[in-house]
């Protein structure tokens, strides 16, 4: 095939399709006339690409807009029903599965709790149980929304731990805190889940998918760099230095904040997670004499702790024990944020995760004060610390973005390139959106 500057004609056509799809996705509806300057393509190229995408059902008309002295211009948008994605959050208290259309509108969802009574907390993360929840959840959301599996662009999965790639098994999860040692999750899902072999899986760290969602659609929009932190049972973070890049998961929760400190569930001593994760926070409250609700899950127990420390009823005395534990936690978190500021000098630090959403509304200002106190003055003066805006579903949204981004990078074609389990090469083609 003819090559131009090392690229084939097929490459150029794919890039043109990608440019049009991305611009319509983030800035649409747009007219053909507006797509030219927005994408840098000639009017002829825009017309050809749009004609292809309309014929394939990926793009549809969305009304019209008046033009200066001429006929109204037809507006175009991505057709939401032309594809769908599944996002899975393998959290530390539940597995959440959501089905989205191409516009990331939720079509169906289900949740499967991960809970066990017994001395070994790792039992709740038994691999077979998690795989079974994902299998059943995928079947349920497809059935509930009456969506055929053939419409799926892919399944994105956010997991706790480090995700490595193996030539034979695909994505392999090293989740030391949940007892997962080199779990070949992608292979297990392919063997268990009843989906066509052509449907790709994209498996990555949950903090990374959270960061992805906040940068695309949430509080990270417009930032050139950010750290998105996830507070759940444990603690994680995603560092983003390219606004449209996939970010990098870091094991921030296992940064040592106190030498010979509390034993962390990873086995080390003094980790931030041993003081700031919801599991450790509740344990410290209990050790100090607090009384979490009997038989409650972590989310319910943390809600009770915050209610005790910050009672809603006027005249009610706050629980001094809960307040003291939370005050100590705020300082540890502030020191941890200071480390992020000094190491990465981000424009923003954003707080997410189910526990982060509860804790942040109560004492983020206190945490920020400690962070600015402990960090170097220059980067501290240039960082904004705030809450994520996508809520508890951000991990599943970010997971669903993984197959969507790959689909765009392939020009909206399902049958070209792309290796399941590897990060999609979409950073360079989505860079422009960072300034919007």
C-alpha positions in Angstrom: 0.0 0.0 0.0 1.3 3.5 -0.8 3.2 5.1 2.0 3.5 8.7 3.0 6.2 9.6 5.5 6.2 6.0 6.7 2.5 5.8 7.1 0.2 3.9 4.8 -3.0 5.3 3.2 -4.9 3.1 5.6 -3.1 4.7 8.5 -4.0 8.2 7.3 -7.7 7.2 6.8 -7.8 5.8 10.3 -6.2 8.9 11.7 -8.8 11.1 9.9 -11.6 9.0 11.2 -10.2 9.2 14.7 -9.9 13.0 14.6 -13.5 13.4 13.5 -14.8 10.9 16.1 -12.9 12.5 18.9 -13.9 16.0 18.1 -17.6 15.0 17.8 -17.4 13.1 21.0 -15.9 15.9 23.1 -17.2 19.0 21.4 -20.3 17.8 19.4 -22.8 18.3 18.0 -20.8 20.0 15.2 -21.4 20.8 11.5 -19.3 19.5 8.7 -18.1 23.1 8.3 -17.0 23.4 11.9 -15.2 20.0 11.8 -12.7 21.3 9.3 -10.9 23.8 11.5 -11.6 21.7 14.6 -9.7 18.7 13.1 -7.3 20.4 10.7 -8.7 18.3 7.8 -9.8 19.6 4.4 -13.5 20.0 3.6 -13.1 17.1 1.2 -11.6 14.8 3.8 -14.2 15.8 6.4 -17.0 15.0 3.9 -15.5 11.6 3.0 -15.0 10.6 6.6 -18.4 11.8 7.7 -20.1 9.9 4.8 -18.3 6.7 6.0 -19.2 7.1 9.6 -22.8 7.9 8.9 -23.1 4.9 6.6 -21.7 2.7 9.4 -24.1 4.1 11.9 -21.4 5.7 14.1 -22.5 9.2 13.4 -26.0 10.6 13.1 -27.7 14.0 12.4 -28.6 16.0 15.5 -30.6 19.0 14.2 -29.3 22.1 12.4 -28.0 25.5 13.0 -28.4 28.8 11.1 -25.4 29.9 8.9 -24.5 33.4 7.9 -26.6 34.1 4.8 -26.9 30.5 3.7 -28.8 27.3 4.3 -28.9 25.9 7.8 -26.0 23.6 8.5 -26.7 20.1 9.7 -25.3 19.2 13.0 -23.6 15.8 13.6 -23.0 13.8 16.7 -21.8 10.3 17.8 -24.6 7.9 17.8 -25.0 6.7 21.4 -26.5 3.4 20.3 -23.7 2.4 17.9 -21.8 0.6 20.6 -21.6 0.0 24.3 -18.9 -0.8 26.9 -18.9 -2.5 30.3 -17.0 -1.1 33.2 -16.2 -3.3 36.2 -14.9 -2.1 39.6 -13.4 -5.0 41.6 -13.4 -3.0 44.8 -12.5 -4.1 48.3 -16.1 -4.3 49.5 -18.0 -5.2 46.4 -17.8 -5.9 42.6 -19.7 -3.3 40.6 -20.6 -3.9 36.9 -22.1 -1.2 34.7 -23.1 -1.1 31.1 -22.8 2.2 29.2 -23.7 3.3 25.7 -21.2 5.2 23.5 -22.1 8.4 25.2 -21.2 6.9 28.6 -24.9 6.9 29.7 -25.5 4.1 32.1 -27.8 1.5 30.7 -27.7 -1.1 33.5 -25.8 -1.9 36.7 -25.5 -4.5 39.3 -23.4 -5.0 42.5 -22.1 -8.1 44.2 -20.9 -7.6 47.9 -17.6 -9.0 48.9 -18.0 -9.9 52.6 -17.0 -12.8 54.8 -17.1 -13.5 58.5 -13.9 -15.1 59.7 -10.3 -14.5 60.8 -8.9 -14.3 57.3 -9.9 -11.1 55.5 -8.4 -12.4 52.2 -11.2 -14.9 52.0 -13.6 -12.2 50.6 -11.3 -11.8 47.6 -11.2 -15.5 46.7 -10.4 -15.4 43.0 -13.1 -17.8 41.9 -15.7 -15.8 43.8 -14.6 -12.5 42.1 -14.6 -14.1 38.7 -18.0 -15.6 39.3 -19.4 -12.2 40.3 -18.0 -10.6 37.1 -19.4 -13.4 35.0 -22.8 -13.2 36.5 -22.8 -9.4 36.5 -21.9 -9.1 32.9 -24.7 -11.5 31.9 -27.2 -9.6 34.1 -26.5 -6.1 32.7 -26.6 -7.3 29.1 -29.9 -9.1 29.8 -31.4 -6.2 31.7 -30.7 -3.7 29.0 -31.5 -6.2 26.2 -28.1 -5.6 24.6 -26.5 -8.3 22.4 -22.9 -9.1 23.3 -21.9 -8.4 19.7 -22.4 -4.7 20.3 -19.8 -4.6 23.0 -16.6 -2.6 22.2 -15.0 -4.2 25.2 -14.9 -4.8 29.0 -12.8 -2.6 31.2 -11.9 -3.8 34.7 -10.4 -1.8 37.5 -8.7 -3.9 40.2 -6.6 -3.3 43.4 -2.9 -4.0 43.0 -0.3 -3.9 40.3 -1.2 -5.1 36.8 1.5 -6.7 34.7 1.3 -8.2 31.2 2.0 -11.7 30.2 2.3 -12.9 26.6 0.2 -16.0 27.3 -2.2 -14.9 30.1 -2.7 -11.3 29.2 -3.3 -9.1 32.3 -1.9 -10.6 35.5 -2.8 -9.0 38.9 -0.4 -8.8 41.8 -2.6 -7.7 44.7 -0.5 -8.2 47.8 -3.0 -6.6 50.2 -5.9 -8.9 49.0 -3.8 -12.1 48.8 -3.6 -12.2 44.9 -0.2 -13.4 43.8 0.2 -13.3 40.0 -3.5 -14.0 39.3 -4.1 -14.4 35.5 -7.3 -12.5 35.7 -7.7 -11.9 31.9 -7.3 -15.5 31.1 -9.7 -16.6 33.9 -12.3 -14.1 32.6 -12.0 -15.3 29.0 -12.5 -18.9 30.2 -15.4 -18.0 32.4 -17.4 -15.2 30.9 -19.8 -16.0 28.0 -18.8 -13.4 25.5 -17.6 -13.6 21.9 -13.8 -14.2 21.7 -13.5 -10.9 19.7 -14.6 -8.8 22.7 -11.4 -7.4 24.3 -10.7 -7.0 28.0 -8.8 -4.0 29.4 -7.6 -4.6 32.9 -5.9 -2.0 35.0 -5.4 -0.6 38.5 -8.6 0.9 40.0 -6.9 4.2 41.0 -5.7 4.5 37.4 -9.2 4.1 36.0 -10.5 6.6 38.6 -7.9 9.1 37.5 -8.8 8.5 33.8 -12.5 9.3 34.5 -11.7 12.5 36.5 -9.3 13.8 33.8 -11.8 13.1 30.9 -15.0 14.2 32.5 -14.5 15.3 36.1 -12.5 17.7 38.3 -9.3 17.1 36.3 -10.5 18.7 33.1 -8.2 21.5 32.1 -5.3 20.5 34.3 -2.0 19.6 32.6 -1.0 17.4 35.5 -2.8 15.9 38.5 -2.7 13.2 41.1 -6.0 11.5 41.7 -6.1 9.6 45.0 -8.5 6.8 45.8 -9.6 6.1 49.4 -11.4 2.8 50.0 -10.5 0.0 52.3 -7.0 0.8 51.2 -5.3 3.8 49.6 -4.0 4.3 46.0 -3.2 7.0 43.6 -2.8 7.8 39.9 -0.3 10.3 38.6 -1.2 12.0 35.3 1.4 14.1 33.5 -0.3 14.0 30.1 -4.0 15.1 30.4 -5.1 12.6 27.8 -2.6 9.9 28.6 -3.5 6.8 30.6 -1.7 8.0 33.8 0.4 5.8 36.0 -0.8 4.0 39.1 1.4 4.3 42.2 1.3 2.4 45.4 1.1 5.6 47.5 -0.7 3.8 50.3 2.5 1.8 51.0 4.7 4.9 51.4 6.2 4.7 54.9 4.9 7.5 57.1 6.1 6.1 60.4 9.2 4.0 60.9 8.3 0.8 62.9 4.7 2.0 62.9 1.5 0.0 62.7 1.5 -3.3 60.7 -0.1 -2.8 57.3 -2.1 -5.5 55.6 0.7 -5.7 53.0 3.0 -7.0 55.7 5.2 -4.0 56.1 5.1 -1.5 59.0 4.2 2.2 59.0 2.5 2.4 55.6 0.1 5.3 55.0 -2.6 2.7 54.4 -2.2 1.4 57.9 -3.4 4.8 59.2 -5.6 6.2 56.5 -7.4 3.3 54.7 -11.0 2.8 55.9 -10.2 -0.7 57.2 -7.3 0.6 59.3 -9.2 3.7 60.4 -12.1 1.7 61.8 -9.6 -0.7 63.5 -7.9 2.3 65.2 -11.2 3.7 66.3 -12.1 0.3 67.8 -8.7 0.0 69.6 -9.2 3.4 71.1 -12.6 2.4 72.6 -15.0 3.2 69.8 -17.9 0.9 69.1 -18.6 0.5 65.3 -22.1 -1.0 64.6 -22.1 -4.7 65.0 -22.0 -6.7 61.8 -21.9 -3.5 59.7 -19.8 -3.4 56.5 -17.0 -0.9 56.2 -19.0 1.8 54.5 -21.8 1.7 57.1 -19.2 1.6 59.9 -17.3 4.6 58.5 -20.6 6.5 58.2 -21.3 5.7 61.8 -17.8 6.9 62.9 -18.2 10.2 61.1 -21.7 10.7 62.5 -20.3 10.1 66.0 -17.5 12.6 65.5 -19.7 15.2 63.7 -23.2 14.7 65.2 -26.1 16.3 63.1 -28.3 16.9 66.1 -27.8 20.3 67.7 -26.5 20.1 71.2 -25.2 16.6 70.8 -21.7 16.1 72.1 -19.2 14.7 69.5 -17.5 11.4 70.2 -14.1 12.5 71.5 -12.5 9.2 70.6 -13.7 9.3 67.0 -12.6 13.0 66.7 -9.1 12.2 68.0 -8.6 9.3 65.6 -9.8 11.4 62.6 -7.6 14.3 63.7 -4.6 12.1 63.7 -5.6 10.6 60.3 -5.9 14.1 58.8 -2.3 14.8 59.8 -1.0 11.6 58.3 -3.0 12.3 55.1 -1.6 15.8 55.0 1.9 14.5 55.2 1.1 12.0 52.4 -0.3 14.8 50.2 2.9 16.8 50.9 5.0 13.9 49.6 2.9 13.9 46.4 3.4 17.6 46.0 7.1 17.4 46.5 7.6 14.4 44.2 5.3 15.3 41.3 4.5 19.0 41.7 1.0 18.5 40.2 -1.4 21.3 39.4 -4.2 19.4 41.2 -4.7 16.7 43.8 -8.2 15.2 43.6 -9.8 12.9 46.2 -12.1 10.0 45.2 -13.2 6.6 46.2 -16.1 5.7 48.5 -14.2 6.5 51.7 -12.6 9.6 50.2 -16.0 11.0 49.3 -17.1 10.6 52.9 -13.9 11.7 54.6 -13.2 14.6 52.2 -16.4 16.4 52.9 -15.6 16.5 56.6 -11.9 17.4 56.9 -10.3 18.0 53.5 -9.6 21.6 54.6 -7.6 20.3 57.6 -5.7 17.8 55.4 -4.9 20.6 53.0 -3.6 22.7 55.8 -1.2 20.0 56.9 -0.2 19.3 53.3 0.8 22.9 52.7 2.6 23.0 56.1 4.7 19.9 55.3 5.4 20.5 51.5 8.0 22.7 49.9 6.7 26.2 49.6 7.1 26.6 45.8 5.1 23.6 44.6 2.7 23.9 47.5 1.7 27.4 46.4 0.8 26.1 42.9 -1.3 23.1 43.7 -5.1 22.9 44.1 -6.5 20.2 46.4 -10.1 19.3 46.0 -12.7 16.6 45.6 -13.4 14.5 42.5 -16.8 15.2 41.0 -17.8 11.8 39.5 -18.9 10.1 42.7 -18.6 6.5 43.6 -19.1 5.3 40.0 -15.8 6.9 38.8 -13.8 3.7 38.7 -16.4 1.9 36.5 -16.7 5.0 34.2 -12.9 5.0 33.9 -12.8 1.3 33.3 -15.3 1.7 30.5 -13.2 4.5 28.9 -10.4 2.0 28.3 -12.2 0.1 25.4 -13.8 3.3 24.2 -10.4 5.1 23.9 -9.1 2.1 22.0 -12.1 2.1 19.7 -11.5 5.8 18.8 -7.8 5.2 18.3 -8.7 2.5 15.7 -10.9 5.0 13.9 -14.1 3.5 15.1 -13.4 0.1 13.6 -13.7 -3.1 15.6 -11.5 -5.3 13.5 -8.2 -3.4 13.3 -5.2 -3.6 15.6 -5.4 -3.3 19.4 -4.1 -5.9 21.8 -6.4 -6.6 24.7 -4.8 -5.9 28.0 -2.3 -3.4 26.8 -2.8 0.3 27.4 -4.2 1.9 24.2 -2.0 4.3 22.2 -4.4 7.3 22.4 -2.5 9.9 24.4 -1.2 11.9 21.4 -4.5 11.9 19.5 -6.5 13.2 22.5 -4.1 15.9 23.7 -6.1 18.8 22.3 -9.0 18.2 24.7 -6.8 19.0 27.7 -7.1 22.7 27.1 -10.9 22.6 27.0 
